[in-house]
Amino acid sequence: MPHFNYTGYDGRGKQTRGSVEASSSMQAVERLTERGIVVVDVSQSEEKAVRQKVRLMPLETHIMFCRSLASYLRSGLPLADALKILGKQSRDRRITAAFSEVLTAVEGGKKFHAALADSGAFRETLWRVVESGEQSGSLIVVLEQIARQFRMEDSLRRRIKSAMTYPVVMIVVGVGVVAFLLSYVVPKLAAMFEDVGQILPLPTRILLALSRFLNTFGLPILTAMLVFWLIQRRRGKKITLPFMRAIRERLTLALVMSHLSTLLKSGIPLVQALRMASSMDTRSQRWLDIADLVKAGHRFDRALEKQGFPEEVVYIVRVGEMGGDLVESLSNVGQNNWEIAQTQMERLATLMEPAMVLILGFAVGFIVLAILLPIFNMSGMVK
């Protein structure tokens, strides 16, 4: 809670100065009046308390917050009472502190959306939608809408992680097995093969060359890959596998279009909604360019067409825009792309399992064959 410096007179008419803790200047004056002090001047202290960096709360918390708050408000509870209940329900101290800060700001006279924005723990999307809900008097409705949108985004993330789990595990296991054989088993057999003095089979020579390469450059390559991954993560960039790009594009379209529909339904203008939704796409600049085109007077479907979006997306948006039902059209585009992405992910997961087994089996089989061929040749020489 902020501190306020004050100047005033006590009950005996003596001038007094000091500091008082309060959520606002009005509350500070009220507390000082209760002490019998006549306030002449009050101002917020310039001394800023050391504040820990506030991290954005997870998406699951946003969903819980919006759904629970909408439910409490619909039942007739005042906003302050609903925030108090939400603050008591969470066991996470960071979340409880964020709710308490919002509650203090609201009780101090600040608007709800401004309190959410100042806390730094909530997404801009949320407090922008809340702002439109406060202005239009439909706060409960917009909270329910944004909760559904956040739930869809969370579902998309879980689907992607589920689809990528098996390939990643198989790749790690396969690389680990092959690296162990090449770095530990093969070098021990290489000395025996060299003592034979005969020409080794081609698979064995390839295997020995791979083993020498791994022992010489394996650690530097691994270090370079780790450094590259850390740099990309620090920059906020994600490494996308080539076979996942088409699916990710569908998922991004589903997420952005559904979110645009929610924002427009909440009363936010299209240009502002496009800029808000752009943060959900790794290629956010294309949505900002579309917003600039729309602001310059272009139709939304024309702007999408100039940015190279699929024809079916442009067509559905064009029909909705010309028919005066853009919100429903964007919702349909999001739903269609979500269904297509879901089908593609299921097909990819079905094909990935046998493909990874075949690749791993081929790699291990080649190593075993390369080791056994010279052993068979030596046994033939002994006979």
C-alpha atoms as a printed R data frame, in Angstrom:
    type eleno elety resid chain resno       x       y       z
1   ATOM     1    CA   MET     A     1   0.000   0.000   0.000
2   ATOM     2    CA   PRO     A     2   1.389   3.491  -0.825
3   ATOM     3    CA   HIS     A     3   2.448   5.989   1.809
4   ATOM     4    CA   PHE     A     4   1.262   9.630   1.955
5   ATOM     5    CA   ASN     A     5   3.114  12.551   3.535
6   ATOM     6    CA   TYR     A     6   0.862  15.023   5.303
7   ATOM     7    CA   THR     A     7   0.965  18.406   6.999
8   ATOM     8    CA   GLY     A     8  -1.738  19.437   9.477
9   ATOM     9    CA   TYR     A     9  -2.681  20.522  12.993
10  ATOM    10    CA   ASP     A    10  -3.502  18.355  15.965
11  ATOM    11    CA   GLY     A    11  -6.238  18.941  18.563
12  ATOM    12    CA   ARG     A    12  -4.089  21.476  20.459
13  ATOM    13    CA   GLY     A    13  -3.467  23.540  17.327
14  ATOM    14    CA   LYS     A    14   0.130  22.411  17.006
15  ATOM    15    CA   GLN     A    15   1.475  21.849  13.509
16  ATOM    16    CA   THR     A    16   2.387  18.250  12.774
17  ATOM    17    CA   ARG     A    17   3.943  16.360   9.905
18  ATOM    18    CA   GLY     A    18   4.219  12.683   9.154
19  ATOM    19    CA   SER     A    19   3.394   9.780   6.903
20  ATOM    20    CA   VAL     A    20   0.380   7.512   6.747
21  ATOM    21    CA   GLU     A    21  -0.295   4.320   4.815
22  ATOM    22    CA   ALA     A    22  -3.475   4.297   2.701
23  ATOM    23    CA   SER     A    23  -4.820   3.109  -0.617
24  ATOM    24    CA   SER     A    24  -5.615   6.673  -1.764
25  ATOM    25    CA   SER     A    25  -5.293  10.301  -0.668
26  ATOM    26    CA   MET     A    26  -8.960  10.350   0.372
27  ATOM    27    CA   GLN     A    27  -8.473   7.349   2.629
28  ATOM    28    CA   ALA     A    28  -5.346   8.991   4.070
29  ATOM    29    CA   VAL     A    29  -7.357  12.110   4.978
30  ATOM    30    CA   GLU     A    30 -10.076   9.953   6.570
31  ATOM    31    CA   ARG     A    31  -7.554   8.075   8.727
32  ATOM    32    CA   LEU     A    32  -5.885  11.301   9.834
33  ATOM    33    CA   THR     A    33  -9.265  12.896  10.662
34  ATOM    34    CA   GLU     A    34 -10.063   9.898  12.875
35  ATOM    35    CA   ARG     A    35  -6.867  10.687  14.790
36  ATOM    36    CA   GLY     A    36  -8.073  14.272  15.320
37  ATOM    37    CA   ILE     A    37  -5.684  15.843  12.817
38  ATOM    38    CA   VAL     A    38  -6.862  18.693  10.569
39  ATOM    39    CA   VAL     A    39  -5.116  18.016   7.255
40  ATOM    40    CA   VAL     A    40  -3.706  21.001   5.354
41  ATOM    41    CA   ASP     A    41  -1.737  19.166   2.693
42  ATOM    42    CA   VAL     A    42  -1.322  15.514   1.674
43  ATOM    43    CA   SER     A    43   0.782  14.017  -1.095
44  ATOM    44    CA   GLN     A    44   2.001  10.575  -2.022
45  ATOM    45    CA   SER     A    45   5.475   9.742  -0.775
46  ATOM    46    CA   GLU     A    46   8.201   9.808  -3.413
47  ATOM    47    CA   GLU     A    47   9.997   6.987  -1.644
48  ATOM    48    CA   LYS     A    48   9.140   3.881  -3.608
49  ATOM    49    CA   ALA     A    49   9.189   0.622  -1.805
50  ATOM    50    CA   VAL     A    50  11.305  -2.082  -3.316
51  ATOM    51    CA   ARG     A    51   8.879  -4.158  -5.317
52  ATOM    52    CA   GLN     A    52   9.511  -7.584  -6.686
53  ATOM    53    CA   LYS     A    53   9.072  -8.020 -10.400
54  ATOM    54    CA   VAL     A    54   5.541  -9.206 -11.041
55  ATOM    55    CA   ARG     A    55   5.247 -12.168 -13.372
56  ATOM    56    CA   LEU     A    56   2.271 -12.759 -15.595
57  ATOM    57    CA   MET     A    57  -0.068 -15.275 -14.025
58  ATOM    58    CA   PRO     A    58  -0.532 -18.600 -15.842
59  ATOM    59    CA   LEU     A    59  -3.370 -19.122 -18.287
60  ATOM    60    CA   GLU     A    60  -5.133 -21.559 -15.931
61  ATOM    61    CA   THR     A    61  -5.320 -18.804 -13.299
62  ATOM    62    CA   HIS     A    62  -6.793 -16.383 -15.851
63  ATOM    63    CA   ILE     A    63  -9.505 -18.939 -16.669
64  ATOM    64    CA   MET     A    64 -10.324 -19.531 -13.000
65  ATOM    65    CA   PHE     A    65 -10.333 -15.803 -12.273
66  ATOM    66    CA   CYS     A    66 -12.701 -14.894 -15.132
67  ATOM    67    CA   ARG     A    67 -15.127 -17.779 -14.618
68  ATOM    68    CA   SER     A    68 -15.314 -17.425 -10.832
69  ATOM    69    CA   LEU     A    69 -15.607 -13.649 -10.895
70  ATOM    70    CA   ALA     A    70 -18.383 -13.775 -13.515
71  ATOM    71    CA   SER     A    71 -20.214 -16.363 -11.416
72  ATOM    72    CA   TYR     A    72 -19.978 -14.270  -8.234
73  ATOM    73    CA   LEU     A    73 -21.070 -11.083  -9.989
74  ATOM    74    CA   ARG     A    74 -24.010 -12.865 -11.622
75  ATOM    75    CA   SER     A    75 -25.141 -14.075  -8.189
76  ATOM    76    CA   GLY     A    76 -25.350 -10.459  -7.029
77  ATOM    77    CA   LEU     A    77 -22.119 -10.030  -5.058
78  ATOM    78    CA   PRO     A    78 -20.378  -6.624  -5.282
79  ATOM    79    CA   LEU     A    79 -17.039  -6.569  -7.105
80  ATOM    80    CA   ALA     A    80 -14.999  -5.926  -3.946
81  ATOM    81    CA   ASP     A    81 -16.591  -8.848  -2.089
82  ATOM    82    CA   ALA     A    82 -16.031 -11.151  -5.075
83  ATOM    83    CA   LEU     A    83 -12.349 -10.187  -5.199
84  ATOM    84    CA   LYS     A    84 -12.000 -10.849  -1.451
85  ATOM    85    CA   ILE     A    85 -13.418 -14.359  -1.877
86  ATOM    86    CA   LEU     A    86 -11.117 -15.078  -4.848
87  ATOM    87    CA   GLY     A    87  -8.098 -13.933  -2.852
88  ATOM    88    CA   LYS     A    88  -8.935 -16.348  -0.023
89  ATOM    89    CA   GLN     A    89  -9.482 -19.334  -2.343
90  ATOM    90    CA   SER     A    90  -5.964 -19.479  -3.774
91  ATOM    91    CA   ARG     A    91  -3.090 -21.108  -1.891
92  ATOM    92    CA   ASP     A    92  -0.458 -19.495  -4.112
93  ATOM    93    CA   ARG     A    93   0.948 -16.458  -2.293
94  ATOM    94    CA   ARG     A    94   1.817 -14.710  -5.551
95  ATOM    95    CA   ILE     A    95  -1.753 -15.026  -6.845
96  ATOM    96    CA   THR     A    96  -3.197 -13.975  -3.483
97  ATOM    97    CA   ALA     A    97  -0.950 -10.900  -3.450
98  ATOM    98    CA   ALA     A    98  -2.068  -9.956  -6.977
99  ATOM    99    CA   PHE     A    99  -5.751 -10.271  -6.036
100 ATOM   100    CA   SER     A   100  -5.169  -8.219  -2.860
101 ATOM   101    CA   GLU     A   101  -3.451  -5.482  -4.857
102 ATOM   102    CA   VAL     A   102  -6.359  -5.323  -7.296
103 ATOM   103    CA   LEU     A   103  -8.834  -5.246  -4.396
104 ATOM   104    CA   THR     A   104  -6.975  -2.417  -2.665
105 ATOM   105    CA   ALA     A   105  -6.910  -0.391  -5.879
106 ATOM   106    CA   VAL     A   106 -10.626  -0.922  -6.505
107 ATOM   107    CA   GLU     A   107 -11.525   0.044  -2.925
108 ATOM   108    CA   GLY     A   108  -9.376   3.142  -3.370
109 ATOM   109    CA   GLY     A   109 -11.590   4.307  -6.225
110 ATOM   110    CA   LYS     A   110  -9.646   3.019  -9.218
111 ATOM   111    CA   LYS     A   111 -11.533   1.442 -12.113
112 ATOM   112    CA   PHE     A   112 -11.389  -2.340 -12.289
113 ATOM   113    CA   HIS     A   113  -9.593  -2.531 -15.638
114 ATOM   114    CA   ALA     A   114  -6.997   0.020 -14.480
115 ATOM   115    CA   ALA     A   115  -6.374  -2.001 -11.316
116 ATOM   116    CA   LEU     A   116  -5.820  -5.143 -13.400
117 ATOM   117    CA   ALA     A   117  -3.429  -3.297 -15.715
118 ATOM   118    CA   ASP     A   118  -1.412  -1.721 -12.887
119 ATOM   119    CA   SER     A   119  -0.939  -5.041 -11.103
120 ATOM   120    CA   GLY     A   120   1.124  -6.382 -14.013
121 ATOM   121    CA   ALA     A   121  -0.091  -9.927 -13.318
122 ATOM   122    CA   PHE     A   122  -2.894 -10.026 -15.882
123 ATOM   123    CA   ARG     A   123  -2.842 -10.148 -19.666
124 ATOM   124    CA   GLU     A   124  -3.500  -6.969 -21.618
125 ATOM   125    CA   THR     A   125  -6.236  -8.858 -23.459
126 ATOM   126    CA   LEU     A   126  -8.115  -9.364 -20.193
127 ATOM   127    CA   TRP     A   127  -8.046  -5.815 -18.903
128 ATOM   128    CA   ARG     A   128  -8.833  -4.392 -22.345
129 ATOM   129    CA   VAL     A   129 -11.923  -6.596 -22.549
130 ATOM   130    CA   VAL     A   130 -12.840  -5.658 -18.971
131 ATOM   131    CA   GLU     A   131 -12.531  -1.984 -19.928
132 ATOM   132    CA   SER     A   132 -14.997  -2.444 -22.793
133 ATOM   133    CA   GLY     A   133 -17.314  -4.372 -20.467
134 ATOM   134    CA   GLU     A   134 -17.238  -1.572 -17.875
135 ATOM   135    CA   GLN     A   135 -18.001   1.035 -20.521
136 ATOM   136    CA   SER     A   136 -20.890  -0.943 -22.024
137 ATOM   137    CA   GLY     A   137 -22.262  -2.240 -18.709
138 ATOM   138    CA   SER     A   138 -21.759  -5.886 -19.719
139 ATOM   139    CA   LEU     A   139 -18.855  -6.888 -17.467
140 ATOM   140    CA   ILE     A   140 -20.297 -10.310 -16.623
141 ATOM   141    CA   VAL     A   141 -20.857 -11.190 -20.298
142 ATOM   142    CA   VAL     A   142 -17.347 -10.189 -21.408
143 ATOM   143    CA   LEU     A   143 -15.781 -12.090 -18.497
144 ATOM   144    CA   GLU     A   144 -17.611 -15.258 -19.579
145 ATOM   145    CA   GLN     A   145 -16.568 -14.697 -23.211
146 ATOM   146    CA   ILE     A   146 -12.885 -14.169 -22.418
147 ATOM   147    CA   ALA     A   147 -12.943 -17.206 -20.095
148 ATOM   148    CA   ARG     A   148 -14.126 -19.364 -23.025
149 ATOM   149    CA   GLN     A   149 -11.407 -17.863 -25.202
150 ATOM   150    CA   PHE     A   150  -8.685 -18.564 -22.637
151 ATOM   151    CA   ARG     A   151  -9.991 -22.111 -22.224
152 ATOM   152    CA   MET     A   152  -9.716 -22.682 -25.986
153 ATOM   153    CA   GLU     A   153  -6.148 -21.338 -25.988
154 ATOM   154    CA   ASP     A   154  -5.247 -23.640 -23.106
155 ATOM   155    CA   SER     A   155  -6.794 -26.593 -24.968
156 ATOM   156    CA   LEU     A   156  -4.733 -25.793 -28.060
157 ATOM   157    CA   ARG     A   157  -1.526 -25.708 -26.045
158 ATOM   158    CA   ARG     A   158  -2.289 -29.030 -24.409
159 ATOM   159    CA   ARG     A   159  -3.034 -30.612 -27.786
160 ATOM   160    CA   ILE     A   160   0.286 -29.459 -29.211
161 ATOM   161    CA   LYS     A   161   2.222 -30.765 -26.200
162 ATOM   162    CA   SER     A   162   0.385 -34.088 -26.383
163 ATOM   163    CA   ALA     A   163   1.118 -34.464 -30.101
164 ATOM   164    CA   MET     A   164   4.808 -33.670 -29.596
165 ATOM   165    CA   THR     A   165   5.449 -35.846 -26.530
166 ATOM   166    CA   TYR     A   166   5.888 -39.196 -28.289
167 ATOM   167    CA   PRO     A   167   8.190 -37.954 -31.114
168 ATOM   168    CA   VAL     A   168  10.387 -36.064 -28.653
169 ATOM   169    CA   VAL     A   169  10.717 -39.083 -26.325
170 ATOM   170    CA   MET     A   170  11.557 -41.393 -29.230
171 ATOM   171    CA   ILE     A   171  14.138 -38.969 -30.607
172 ATOM   172    CA   VAL     A   172  15.823 -38.590 -27.209
173 ATOM   173    CA   VAL     A   173  15.900 -42.364 -26.631
174 ATOM   174    CA   GLY     A   174  17.138 -43.078 -30.150
175 ATOM   175    CA   VAL     A   175  19.879 -40.470 -30.063
176 ATOM   176    CA   GLY     A   176  20.931 -41.659 -26.601
177 ATOM   177    CA   VAL     A   177  21.203 -45.313 -27.667
178 ATOM   178    CA   VAL     A   178  23.121 -44.530 -30.865
179 ATOM   179    CA   ALA     A   179  25.456 -42.094 -29.078
180 ATOM   180    CA   PHE     A   180  26.208 -44.710 -26.396
181 ATOM   181    CA   LEU     A   181  27.054 -47.357 -28.994
182 ATOM   182    CA   LEU     A   182  29.209 -45.014 -31.068
183 ATOM   183    CA   SER     A   183  31.084 -43.434 -28.153
184 ATOM   184    CA   TYR     A   184  31.545 -46.453 -25.845
185 ATOM   185    CA   VAL     A   185  31.036 -49.792 -27.618
186 ATOM   186    CA   VAL     A   186  32.458 -49.125 -31.083
187 ATOM   187    CA   PRO     A   187  35.822 -47.614 -29.939
188 ATOM   188    CA   LYS     A   188  36.567 -50.783 -27.931
189 ATOM   189    CA   LEU     A   189  35.981 -52.942 -30.988
190 ATOM   190    CA   ALA     A   190  37.928 -50.618 -33.302
191 ATOM   191    CA   ALA     A   191  41.293 -51.649 -31.781
192 ATOM   192    CA   MET     A   192  40.465 -55.323 -32.361
193 ATOM   193    CA   PHE     A   193  39.501 -54.669 -35.978
194 ATOM   194    CA   GLU     A   194  42.754 -52.795 -36.623
195 ATOM   195    CA   ASP     A   195  44.844 -55.750 -35.337
196 ATOM   196    CA   VAL     A   196  43.268 -58.059 -37.901
197 ATOM   197    CA   GLY     A   197  45.013 -56.276 -40.734
198 ATOM   198    CA   GLN     A   198  42.339 -57.017 -43.359
199 ATOM   199    CA   ILE     A   199  40.114 -54.694 -45.327
200 ATOM   200    CA   LEU     A   200  37.016 -54.016 -43.290
201 ATOM   201    CA   PRO     A   201  33.529 -54.060 -44.860
202 ATOM   202    CA   LEU     A   202  32.076 -50.719 -45.987
203 ATOM   203    CA   PRO     A   203  29.427 -50.553 -43.212
204 ATOM   204    CA   THR     A   204  32.148 -51.077 -40.599
205 ATOM   205    CA   ARG     A   205  34.343 -48.340 -42.075
206 ATOM   206    CA   ILE     A   206  31.380 -45.948 -42.092
207 ATOM   207    CA   LEU     A   207  30.604 -46.847 -38.473
208 ATOM   208    CA   LEU     A   208  34.198 -46.273 -37.352
209 ATOM   209    CA   ALA     A   209  34.280 -42.924 -39.135
210 ATOM   210    CA   LEU     A   210  31.054 -41.881 -37.410
211 ATOM   211    CA   SER     A   211  32.473 -43.006 -34.072
212 ATOM   212    CA   ARG     A   212  35.659 -40.965 -34.530
213 ATOM   213    CA   PHE     A   213  33.628 -37.935 -35.607
214 ATOM   214    CA   LEU     A   214  31.351 -38.206 -32.572
215 ATOM   215    CA   ASN     A   215  34.248 -38.575 -30.129
216 ATOM   216    CA   THR     A   216  36.030 -35.577 -31.667
217 ATOM   217    CA   PHE     A   217  33.191 -33.146 -32.356
218 ATOM   218    CA   GLY     A   218  30.285 -34.532 -30.311
219 ATOM   219    CA   LEU     A   219  30.760 -32.350 -27.231
220 ATOM   220    CA   PRO     A   220  31.339 -29.081 -29.171
221 ATOM   221    CA   ILE     A   221  28.248 -29.749 -31.322
222 ATOM   222    CA   LEU     A   222  26.136 -30.492 -28.244
223 ATOM   223    CA   THR     A   223  27.403 -27.315 -26.541
224 ATOM   224    CA   ALA     A   224  26.664 -25.227 -29.642
225 ATOM   225    CA   MET     A   225  23.124 -26.629 -29.858
226 ATOM   226    CA   LEU     A   226  22.518 -25.871 -26.175
227 ATOM   227    CA   VAL     A   227  23.802 -22.298 -26.553
228 ATOM   228    CA   PHE     A   228  21.613 -21.797 -29.655
229 ATOM   229    CA   TRP     A   229  18.553 -23.072 -27.786
230 ATOM   230    CA   LEU     A   230  19.230 -20.777 -24.830
231 ATOM   231    CA   ILE     A   231  19.664 -17.761 -27.137
232 ATOM   232    CA   GLN     A   232  16.423 -18.519 -28.966
233 ATOM   233    CA   ARG     A   233  14.583 -18.942 -25.679
234 ATOM   234    CA   ARG     A   234  15.988 -15.672 -24.338
235 ATOM   235    CA   ARG     A   235  14.781 -13.888 -27.466
236 ATOM   236    CA   GLY     A   236  11.352 -15.430 -26.996
237 ATOM   237    CA   LYS     A   237  11.519 -17.380 -30.272
238 ATOM   238    CA   LYS     A   238  10.268 -20.938 -30.581
239 ATOM   239    CA   ILE     A   239  11.931 -23.606 -32.687
240 ATOM   240    CA   THR     A   240   9.268 -25.154 -34.906
241 ATOM   241    CA   LEU     A   241   9.739 -28.539 -36.529
242 ATOM   242    CA   PRO     A   242   9.118 -28.460 -40.314
243 ATOM   243    CA   PHE     A   243   6.319 -31.046 -40.217
244 ATOM   244    CA   MET     A   244   4.498 -29.010 -37.540
245 ATOM   245    CA   ARG     A   245   4.428 -25.685 -39.400
246 ATOM   246    CA   ALA     A   246   1.190 -26.334 -41.291
247 ATOM   247    CA   ILE     A   247  -0.534 -27.482 -38.104
248 ATOM   248    CA   ARG     A   248   0.767 -24.513 -36.127
249 ATOM   249    CA   GLU     A   249  -0.499 -22.152 -38.828
250 ATOM   250    CA   ARG     A   250  -3.969 -23.694 -38.554
251 ATOM   251    CA   LEU     A   251  -3.865 -23.478 -34.763
252 ATOM   252    CA   THR     A   252  -2.730 -19.854 -34.898
253 ATOM   253    CA   LEU     A   253  -5.563 -18.957 -37.267
254 ATOM   254    CA   ALA     A   254  -8.054 -20.730 -35.002
255 ATOM   255    CA   LEU     A   255  -6.772 -18.897 -31.939
256 ATOM   256    CA   VAL     A   256  -6.497 -15.412 -33.452
257 ATOM   257    CA   MET     A   257  -9.816 -15.525 -35.335
258 ATOM   258    CA   SER     A   258 -11.723 -16.829 -32.300
259 ATOM   259    CA   HIS     A   259 -10.112 -14.161 -30.160
260 ATOM   260    CA   LEU     A   260 -10.983 -11.448 -32.670
261 ATOM   261    CA   SER     A   261 -14.596 -12.647 -32.582
262 ATOM   262    CA   THR     A   262 -14.620 -12.378 -28.782
263 ATOM   263    CA   LEU     A   263 -13.076  -8.893 -28.805
264 ATOM   264    CA   LEU     A   264 -15.479  -7.578 -31.450
265 ATOM   265    CA   LYS     A   265 -18.414  -9.082 -29.560
266 ATOM   266    CA   SER     A   266 -17.211  -7.172 -26.490
267 ATOM   267    CA   GLY     A   267 -17.444  -3.886 -28.394
268 ATOM   268    CA   ILE     A   268 -13.741  -3.328 -29.152
269 ATOM   269    CA   PRO     A   269 -13.087  -1.755 -32.601
270 ATOM   270    CA   LEU     A   270 -11.556  -3.984 -35.297
271 ATOM   271    CA   VAL     A   271  -8.255  -2.091 -35.570
272 ATOM   272    CA   GLN     A   272  -7.643  -2.228 -31.822
273 ATOM   273    CA   ALA     A   273  -8.772  -5.871 -31.680
274 ATOM   274    CA   LEU     A   274  -6.289  -6.819 -34.418
275 ATOM   275    CA   ARG     A   275  -3.428  -5.219 -32.515
276 ATOM   276    CA   MET     A   276  -4.445  -6.935 -29.289
277 ATOM   277    CA   ALA     A   277  -4.791 -10.350 -30.941
278 ATOM   278    CA   SER     A   278  -1.446 -10.030 -32.750
279 ATOM   279    CA   SER     A   279   0.421 -11.089 -29.597
280 ATOM   280    CA   MET     A   280  -0.995 -14.624 -30.014
281 ATOM   281    CA   ASP     A   281   0.938 -15.137 -33.257
282 ATOM   282    CA   THR     A   282   4.712 -15.523 -33.487
283 ATOM   283    CA   ARG     A   283   4.451 -13.600 -36.775
284 ATOM   284    CA   SER     A   284   2.613 -10.733 -35.105
285 ATOM   285    CA   GLN     A   285   3.727  -8.129 -37.628
286 ATOM   286    CA   ARG     A   286   1.331  -9.397 -40.305
287 ATOM   287    CA   TRP     A   287  -1.646  -8.663 -38.026
288 ATOM   288    CA   LEU     A   288  -0.286  -5.210 -37.260
289 ATOM   289    CA   ASP     A   289   0.047  -4.595 -41.008
290 ATOM   290    CA   ILE     A   290  -3.565  -5.719 -41.483
291 ATOM   291    CA   ALA     A   291  -4.631  -3.297 -38.732
292 ATOM   292    CA   ASP     A   292  -2.838  -0.467 -40.551
293 ATOM   293    CA   LEU     A   293  -4.542  -1.383 -43.833
294 ATOM   294    CA   VAL     A   294  -7.975  -1.462 -42.188
295 ATOM   295    CA   LYS     A   295  -7.265   1.879 -40.521
296 ATOM   296    CA   ALA     A   296  -6.305   3.292 -43.937
297 ATOM   297    CA   GLY     A   297  -9.740   2.350 -45.312
298 ATOM   298    CA   HIS     A   298  -9.276  -1.153 -46.730
299 ATOM   299    CA   ARG     A   299 -11.852  -3.851 -46.101
300 ATOM   300    CA   PHE     A   300 -10.780  -6.568 -43.692
301 ATOM   301    CA   ASP     A   301 -11.017  -9.344 -46.307
302 ATOM   302    CA   ARG     A   302  -8.865  -7.326 -48.740
303 ATOM   303    CA   ALA     A   303  -6.243  -6.793 -46.061
304 ATOM   304    CA   LEU     A   304  -6.175 -10.543 -45.338
305 ATOM   305    CA   GLU     A   305  -5.837 -11.266 -49.045
306 ATOM   306    CA   LYS     A   306  -2.877  -8.895 -49.380
307 ATOM   307    CA   GLN     A   307  -1.107 -10.683 -46.535
308 ATOM   308    CA   GLY     A   308  -1.465 -14.040 -48.319
309 ATOM   309    CA   PHE     A   309  -4.013 -15.773 -46.102
310 ATOM   310    CA   PRO     A   310  -5.799 -18.892 -47.474
311 ATOM   311    CA   GLU     A   311  -8.608 -18.262 -49.942
312 ATOM   312    CA   GLU     A   312 -11.223 -20.048 -47.838
313 ATOM   313    CA   VAL     A   313 -10.432 -17.755 -44.883
314 ATOM   314    CA   VAL     A   314 -10.701 -14.634 -47.048
315 ATOM   315    CA   TYR     A   315 -13.969 -15.844 -48.562
316 ATOM   316    CA   ILE     A   316 -15.705 -16.540 -45.235
317 ATOM   317    CA   VAL     A   317 -14.561 -13.186 -43.821
318 ATOM   318    CA   ARG     A   318 -15.741 -11.410 -46.985
319 ATOM   319    CA   VAL     A   319 -19.205 -12.973 -46.749
320 ATOM   320    CA   GLY     A   320 -19.504 -12.042 -43.070
321 ATOM   321    CA   GLU     A   321 -18.207  -8.509 -43.575
322 ATOM   322    CA   MET     A   322 -20.536  -7.772 -46.478
323 ATOM   323    CA   GLY     A   323 -23.468  -9.437 -44.688
324 ATOM   324    CA   GLY     A   324 -22.924  -7.477 -41.493
325 ATOM   325    CA   ASP     A   325 -22.096 -10.536 -39.368
326 ATOM   326    CA   LEU     A   326 -18.321 -10.401 -39.108
327 ATOM   327    CA   VAL     A   327 -18.280 -11.687 -35.528
328 ATOM   328    CA   GLU     A   328 -19.982 -14.964 -36.449
329 ATOM   329    CA   SER     A   329 -17.808 -15.368 -39.565
330 ATOM   330    CA   LEU     A   330 -14.616 -15.025 -37.541
331 ATOM   331    CA   SER     A   331 -15.945 -17.566 -35.052
332 ATOM   332    CA   ASN     A   332 -16.643 -19.980 -37.934
333 ATOM   333    CA   VAL     A   333 -13.132 -19.488 -39.350
334 ATOM   334    CA   GLY     A   334 -11.642 -20.249 -35.944
335 ATOM   335    CA   GLN     A   335 -13.768 -23.364 -35.494
336 ATOM   336    CA   ASN     A   336 -13.010 -24.669 -39.010
337 ATOM   337    CA   ASN     A   337  -9.258 -24.240 -38.607
338 ATOM   338    CA   TRP     A   338  -9.381 -25.856 -35.171
339 ATOM   339    CA   GLU     A   339 -11.132 -28.947 -36.585
340 ATOM   340    CA   ILE     A   340  -8.666 -29.185 -39.494
341 ATOM   341    CA   ALA     A   341  -5.678 -28.834 -37.141
342 ATOM   342    CA   GLN     A   342  -7.117 -31.467 -34.811
343 ATOM   343    CA   THR     A   343  -7.502 -33.925 -37.712
344 ATOM   344    CA   GLN     A   344  -3.952 -33.231 -38.897
345 ATOM   345    CA   MET     A   345  -2.531 -33.737 -35.397
346 ATOM   346    CA   GLU     A   346  -4.333 -37.080 -35.008
347 ATOM   347    CA   ARG     A   347  -3.051 -38.221 -38.412
348 ATOM   348    CA   LEU     A   348   0.488 -37.088 -37.563
349 ATOM   349    CA   ALA     A   349   0.416 -38.904 -34.210
350 ATOM   350    CA   THR     A   350  -0.787 -42.079 -35.949
351 ATOM   351    CA   LEU     A   351   2.011 -41.977 -38.550
352 ATOM   352    CA   MET     A   352   4.744 -40.807 -36.186
353 ATOM   353    CA   GLU     A   353   4.809 -43.912 -33.988
354 ATOM   354    CA   PRO     A   354   5.720 -46.511 -36.682
355 ATOM   355    CA   ALA     A   355   8.015 -44.017 -38.434
356 ATOM   356    CA   MET     A   356  10.090 -43.409 -35.295
357 ATOM   357    CA   VAL     A   357  10.254 -47.158 -34.557
358 ATOM   358    CA   LEU     A   358  11.519 -47.847 -38.099
359 ATOM   359    CA   ILE     A   359  14.148 -45.085 -37.926
360 ATOM   360    CA   LEU     A   360  15.420 -46.221 -34.535
361 ATOM   361    CA   GLY     A   361  15.406 -49.869 -35.646
362 ATOM   362    CA   PHE     A   362  17.346 -49.034 -38.818
363 ATOM   363    CA   ALA     A   363  20.012 -47.082 -36.893
364 ATOM   364    CA   VAL     A   364  20.548 -49.805 -34.284
365 ATOM   365    CA   GLY     A   365  20.398 -52.522 -36.942
366 ATOM   366    CA   PHE     A   366  23.066 -50.796 -39.031
367 ATOM   367    CA   ILE     A   367  25.382 -50.561 -36.018
368 ATOM   368    CA   VAL     A   368  24.884 -54.224 -35.134
369 ATOM   369    CA   LEU     A   369  25.473 -55.276 -38.767
370 ATOM   370    CA   ALA     A   370  28.633 -53.172 -39.031
371 ATOM   371    CA   ILE     A   371  30.007 -54.796 -35.864
372 ATOM   372    CA   LEU     A   372  29.104 -58.383 -36.817
373 ATOM   373    CA   LEU     A   373  30.358 -58.388 -40.428
374 ATOM   374    CA   PRO     A   374  34.101 -58.260 -39.596
375 ATOM   375    CA   ILE     A   375  33.556 -60.800 -36.789
376 ATOM   376    CA   PHE     A   376  32.015 -63.222 -39.289
377 ATOM   377    CA   ASN     A   377  34.940 -62.594 -41.661
378 ATOM   378    CA   MET     A   378  37.469 -63.385 -38.887
379 ATOM   379    CA   SER     A   379  35.647 -66.606 -37.991
380 ATOM   380    CA   GLY     A   380  35.803 -67.663 -41.648
381 ATOM   381    CA   MET     A   381  39.567 -67.036 -41.694
382 ATOM   382    CA   VAL     A   382  40.046 -69.208 -38.613
383 ATOM   383    CA   LYS     A   383  38.296 -72.130 -40.311
